[in-house]
Amino acid sequence: MHRPGLLQLPVGWGARTQTLTLGGSTDGTTFTTLKSSVAHTFDPSTRNTVTLTFPAATQRYFRVTITANSGWPAGQVSEFRIWTS
């Protein structure tokens, strides 16, 4: 079974590609990789939304690590959602 996650930027922002990793933790200190580093395109035509799918895991904390961004010299996320199964 897989679990979905959603990342979103403001709809009015221009397109950009961000390379990110999704981590999960039960204690907020030790994180394991749930989704390996990969480039994701945020595009206004898709409401600047990226959906991540990763294996279901029992986690309390989630962390997005952004290592590259073609639209700005820092990582950008305005909304981050994780759904339970």
N, C-alpha and C positions, 0 to 999 in steps of 0.2 A: 504494500500500500504506500502511496505517496501523499505528501502534504503540500498544499500550495502556499506560496508567499507572494506578496505584491509590493513592488516599489514604485513610487510615483514622484514626478517632478511637477511643478506648476504647468498647467496646460499651455500657457502663453510663451513658455520658454522655447528656444530653438532646439533643434535636434542635436544630440550628442551621444557618444559612446562612452560607457564607463565600464572598467574592468573591476569586478568585485567577487568577493568570497563571502559565503554565509556560514557563520559558526553558531553552535548551540552549546548550552551549558546547563547543568542542574544546580550549580552553586554560585554562578556569576563570576567565578574566578578562572576555572579551567574550561576552556572551550575546545570543542572538536569541530572539524570541518564537516558541514552538512552538504554544501555545494561548493565544489572546487572553483578556483579562479577562472573566469571566462568573461569575455566582453559582451555587454548587453547594450542594445541601441534604444535610446529613449527618443521618441519621435512625436511631434505634436499631432500628426495624423492618427496616432493610436492613443491620444490623450496622455502622452509622455509616461506610459505605464509599461512596466516590465513584470512578467509573472515568472517566478522561480518555482520549480518543482523539485522536491528532494524527498528521500526516503523518510517515512514516518519514524519519529524518535521521541522519546520522553524527555523534553527539555523545558526549563522554566525561563531561561534567558536566551535571547538571540542577538547576534551582532553581525552587522554588515561592515566589511572592510573593503574600502575602495582604493585601488592602487593606481588607477589611471582615469583621466577624464578629458575627452577631446574638446569640451566646451568651456572649461574653466580650470585654473591651476589647483583646484581642490575638489574633493568628492562632494556630491550634492544629492540629497534625498529629502523630500518634503513629507512623504508619507511612507510608512512601512507597516505592513499587516501580515500576520500569520494566522491561518485558520487551523482549528483543531479538526481531527478526523471524526 
